[in-house]
Amino acid sequence: MEYDVSKDIKIYIESNGLSVKEFANEVGISLSIVSKILNNKLEPNNELLERIYSYFYSNNFNLNKYKFIALSSKSDRLTLVHGSKSKIEGPISNSKSRLHVDFGQGFYAGDNYEQSLDFVPQTKEGSIYVLDVNLDGLKIKKLDVNEEWMFLIAFNRGKLERYSKSKKYRELEKTMNSYDVFIAPIANNRMFNTIDDFINSAISSSQAVHALKALNLGYQYVFKSDKAISQITIMNRLYVSKVEKMEAEKIKIRRIEEAESFVRDAYSQHIREGQYIDEVFK
């Protein structure tokens, strides 16, 4: 699926009361080229795409978020977003997903547009897909920030293999094989550091969970089974300009920096609570 450039220009023009000529002049593209794009007689190259979508974003018109909200409101089912580093060719699959990530190999999506930008790299193919999802007939596991969620993240990232003969490890393995979809908090790099602190016996389970709750990054949907993935339909592909990507990266860095004080507070306030990893997996 390519971008709806023609429709996007029309949305902007109508929302801002511009003529096609005025739009062309403001963006710095010839009227004939804009007319060809509007009439679907020209598919813009990367340079044109960047100029058009950077213009939208720089003029305080967050078209992508607007479209995500609009598509969500029109659907009776779940609408999600998927930040991708490349174009999705053919049917959706989990074949390109890495094994040692939050919930193992699967297709990952979220319900928050801003959060999805964290997964769009600074490459020309990096974009966001809007998805229509049918959850009917699927076995779903919903998790919050708690010990079970933390242990599953550590399990899937291959951090608990030294406890592979324990009962707790087998329980985690069974859980991962029992569901089509996991709905769970997103784990970013700061969360991984906290989980590593727990795995390395530097902090207790209680300290870790309280620190992770403070980070509050929203939820992700992980589609594990072929059945679950077959019930996802791509509705739209959103072009993310360099300007928007750079702004999103600044916000991400600021969010991580702000979280550090919350993590330190959680470590100190809950120092004598919970169990250490060898106690959990004894």
C-alpha positions as CSV (number, residue, x, y, z in Angstrom):
1,M,0.0,0.0,0.0
2,E,1.3,3.5,-1.0
3,Y,0.4,6.8,0.6
4,D,-2.9,8.7,0.0
5,V,-1.1,11.8,-1.1
6,S,-3.9,13.1,-3.2
7,K,-6.5,12.7,-0.4
8,D,-4.1,14.2,2.1
9,I,-3.5,17.3,0.1
10,K,-7.3,17.7,-0.3
11,I,-7.8,17.3,3.4
12,Y,-5.3,20.0,4.1
13,I,-6.6,22.4,1.4
14,E,-10.2,22.0,2.6
15,S,-9.3,22.4,6.3
16,N,-7.3,25.6,5.7
17,G,-9.5,27.2,3.0
18,L,-6.7,27.3,0.4
19,S,-6.9,27.1,-3.4
20,V,-4.8,24.5,-5.2
21,K,-2.6,27.4,-6.5
22,E,-2.2,28.9,-3.0
23,F,-1.1,25.4,-1.7
24,A,1.4,24.9,-4.5
25,N,2.9,28.4,-3.9
26,E,3.2,27.8,-0.1
27,V,4.8,24.4,-0.5
28,G,7.1,25.5,-3.3
29,I,5.9,23.0,-5.9
30,S,4.6,23.9,-9.4
31,L,0.9,24.0,-9.9
32,S,1.1,21.5,-12.7
33,I,2.8,18.9,-10.5
34,V,0.3,19.4,-7.7
35,S,-2.6,19.1,-10.2
36,K,-1.1,15.8,-11.5
37,I,-0.8,14.5,-7.9
38,L,-4.4,15.5,-7.1
39,N,-5.6,13.7,-10.3
40,N,-3.5,10.6,-9.5
41,K,-1.5,11.1,-12.7
42,L,1.8,11.4,-10.8
43,E,3.2,9.4,-7.9
44,P,5.5,11.7,-5.9
45,N,9.1,10.7,-5.4
46,N,10.7,10.8,-1.9
47,E,11.7,14.4,-2.3
48,L,8.2,15.5,-3.1
49,L,6.7,13.4,-0.3
50,E,9.1,14.9,2.2
51,R,8.4,18.4,1.1
52,I,4.6,18.0,1.2
53,Y,4.4,16.2,4.6
54,S,7.0,18.3,6.3
55,Y,4.9,21.3,5.2
56,F,1.8,19.8,6.8
57,Y,3.6,19.1,10.1
58,S,5.5,22.3,10.3
59,N,2.3,24.2,9.9
60,N,0.8,22.6,13.0
61,F,-1.4,20.2,11.0
62,N,-0.8,16.7,12.4
63,L,-2.4,15.0,9.5
64,N,-1.4,11.5,10.5
65,K,-2.9,11.7,14.0
66,Y,-6.0,13.3,12.5
67,K,-6.4,10.4,10.1
68,F,-5.8,7.8,12.8
69,I,-8.5,9.3,15.0
70,A,-10.9,9.6,12.0
71,L,-10.4,6.0,10.9
72,S,-10.8,4.8,14.5
73,S,-14.1,6.7,14.8
74,K,-15.5,5.1,11.7
75,S,-14.7,1.5,12.7
76,D,-16.8,-0.7,14.9
77,R,-13.7,-2.8,15.6
78,L,-10.3,-2.1,17.1
79,T,-8.1,0.3,15.3
80,L,-4.3,0.1,15.9
81,V,-1.1,1.6,14.6
82,H,2.1,-0.2,13.6
83,G,5.4,1.7,13.3
84,S,7.5,0.0,10.6
85,K,11.1,0.5,9.4
86,S,10.1,-0.7,5.9
87,K,7.2,-1.1,3.6
88,I,5.0,-4.1,4.3
89,E,5.0,-6.3,1.1
90,G,2.2,-8.9,0.7
91,P,0.2,-10.3,3.6
92,I,1.1,-9.3,7.2
93,S,3.3,-11.9,8.9
94,N,5.6,-12.2,11.9
95,S,8.5,-13.6,9.9
96,K,10.5,-10.4,10.1
97,S,10.1,-10.1,13.9
98,R,13.1,-10.9,16.1
99,L,12.9,-13.8,18.5
100,H,14.2,-12.2,21.7
101,V,11.9,-9.2,22.0
102,D,9.1,-8.4,24.6
103,F,6.8,-11.3,23.7
104,G,8.9,-13.2,21.2
105,Q,8.3,-13.4,17.5
106,G,5.0,-11.8,16.6
107,F,3.4,-8.8,14.9
108,Y,3.4,-5.8,17.2
109,A,1.0,-2.8,17.2
110,G,-0.3,-0.2,19.6
111,D,-3.3,2.1,20.2
112,N,-1.4,5.3,20.6
113,Y,-0.2,7.3,17.6
114,E,2.6,9.2,19.4
115,Q,3.9,5.9,20.9
116,S,4.1,4.3,17.5
117,L,6.6,6.9,16.4
118,D,9.2,5.4,18.7
119,F,9.3,2.4,16.3
120,V,9.7,4.4,13.1
121,P,13.5,4.8,12.2
122,Q,15.1,7.8,10.4
123,T,14.9,6.0,7.0
124,K,12.9,6.9,3.9
125,E,10.8,3.7,4.2
126,G,9.9,4.2,7.9
127,S,6.2,4.8,8.2
128,I,3.1,4.0,10.2
129,Y,0.3,1.6,9.2
130,V,-3.2,2.0,10.5
131,L,-4.8,-1.4,11.1
132,D,-8.3,-2.7,11.4
133,V,-8.3,-5.7,13.9
134,N,-10.9,-8.4,14.5
135,L,-10.4,-10.0,17.9
136,D,-13.3,-12.4,17.6
137,G,-12.5,-16.0,18.5
138,L,-9.0,-15.3,19.7
139,K,-7.4,-16.3,23.0
140,I,-6.2,-13.0,24.6
141,K,-4.0,-12.4,27.6
142,K,-4.2,-8.9,29.1
143,L,-1.3,-7.9,31.4
144,D,-0.6,-4.9,33.5
145,V,2.7,-3.8,35.0
146,N,3.2,-6.6,37.5
147,E,5.5,-9.4,38.3
148,E,4.0,-11.8,35.7
149,W,4.5,-9.2,32.9
150,M,8.1,-8.5,34.0
151,F,8.9,-12.2,34.1
152,L,7.4,-12.8,30.7
153,I,9.5,-10.0,29.2
154,A,12.7,-11.5,30.8
155,F,11.7,-15.0,29.6
156,N,11.2,-13.8,26.0
157,R,14.4,-11.9,26.0
158,G,16.3,-15.1,27.0
159,K,17.3,-13.7,30.4
160,L,16.0,-16.6,32.5
161,E,17.5,-19.6,30.8
162,R,19.6,-20.5,33.9
163,Y,16.2,-21.2,35.6
164,S,14.9,-23.4,32.8
165,K,14.3,-26.4,35.1
166,S,12.3,-24.4,37.6
167,K,8.5,-24.7,38.0
168,K,8.1,-20.9,37.4
169,Y,10.0,-21.1,34.1
170,R,7.8,-23.9,32.8
171,E,4.7,-21.8,33.8
172,L,6.0,-18.9,31.8
173,E,6.7,-21.2,28.8
174,K,3.2,-22.5,29.0
175,T,1.7,-19.0,29.1
176,M,3.5,-18.0,26.0
177,N,2.2,-21.0,24.1
178,S,-1.4,-20.6,25.2
179,Y,-2.6,-17.4,23.6
180,D,-3.1,-15.8,20.2
181,V,-2.7,-12.2,21.4
182,F,-1.0,-10.5,24.3
183,I,-2.0,-7.0,25.3
184,A,0.7,-5.6,27.6
185,P,2.6,-2.5,28.6
186,I,5.4,-1.5,26.2
187,A,8.9,-2.1,27.5
188,N,11.5,0.5,26.4
189,N,15.2,0.5,27.0
190,R,14.8,2.1,30.5
191,M,12.5,-0.7,31.5
192,F,15.0,-3.3,30.2
193,N,17.7,-1.8,32.4
194,T,15.4,-2.1,35.5
195,I,14.5,-5.7,34.5
196,D,18.2,-6.4,34.2
197,D,18.8,-5.0,37.6
198,F,16.3,-7.5,39.0
199,I,17.8,-10.4,37.0
200,N,21.2,-9.5,38.3
201,S,19.9,-9.5,41.9
202,A,20.6,-5.7,42.3
203,I,17.0,-5.0,43.3
204,S,13.9,-7.0,44.4
205,S,10.8,-7.8,42.5
206,S,8.9,-5.1,44.4
207,Q,11.5,-2.4,43.6
208,A,11.4,-3.4,39.9
209,V,7.6,-3.4,39.6
210,H,7.2,0.0,41.3
211,A,10.0,1.5,39.1
212,L,8.4,0.0,35.9
213,K,5.0,1.4,36.9
214,A,6.5,4.9,37.1
215,L,7.5,4.8,33.4
216,N,3.9,4.3,32.2
217,L,4.5,3.9,28.4
218,G,1.1,2.6,27.2
219,Y,0.1,-0.7,25.8
220,Q,1.1,-2.9,22.9
221,Y,-0.8,-5.6,21.1
222,V,1.3,-8.6,20.1
223,F,-0.3,-11.0,17.6
224,K,1.4,-14.4,18.0
225,S,-0.6,-16.9,16.0
226,D,-1.3,-17.2,12.3
227,K,-5.0,-17.0,13.1
228,A,-4.6,-13.7,15.0
229,I,-2.4,-12.2,12.2
230,S,-5.0,-13.2,9.5
231,Q,-7.6,-11.1,11.3
232,I,-5.6,-7.9,10.7
233,T,-6.3,-5.6,7.7
234,I,-4.2,-2.7,6.7
235,M,-6.4,0.4,6.3
236,N,-3.9,3.1,5.5
237,R,-0.2,3.9,5.3
238,L,1.0,7.2,6.9
239,Y,4.0,9.0,5.7
240,V,6.1,10.3,8.6
241,S,8.3,13.3,7.6
242,K,11.8,13.9,8.9
243,V,10.5,16.9,10.9
244,E,8.0,14.7,12.7
245,K,10.5,12.0,13.3
246,M,13.0,14.4,14.8
247,E,10.4,15.9,17.1
248,A,9.3,12.5,18.2
249,E,12.9,11.5,19.0
250,K,13.3,14.7,21.2
251,I,10.2,13.8,23.1
252,K,11.3,10.2,23.6
253,I,14.7,11.3,25.0
254,R,13.0,13.9,27.3
255,R,10.6,11.2,28.5
256,I,13.4,8.8,29.3
257,E,15.4,11.5,31.2
258,E,12.3,12.5,33.3
259,A,11.7,8.8,34.1
260,E,15.1,8.4,35.8
261,S,14.1,10.2,39.0
262,F,11.0,8.1,39.3
263,V,13.0,4.9,39.0
264,R,15.5,6.1,41.6
265,D,12.7,7.0,44.0
266,A,11.1,3.5,43.5
267,Y,14.4,1.8,44.2
268,S,14.9,3.6,47.5
269,Q,11.3,3.6,48.7
270,H,10.8,-0.2,48.3
271,I,14.2,-1.4,49.2
272,R,13.0,-3.9,51.8
273,E,10.0,-5.3,49.9
274,G,9.6,-8.3,47.6
275,Q,11.8,-11.2,46.6
276,Y,15.0,-11.4,44.8
277,I,15.3,-13.5,41.6
278,D,16.8,-16.6,43.1
279,E,13.9,-16.7,45.6
280,V,11.3,-16.4,42.8
281,F,12.8,-19.1,40.7
282,K,14.0,-21.5,43.4
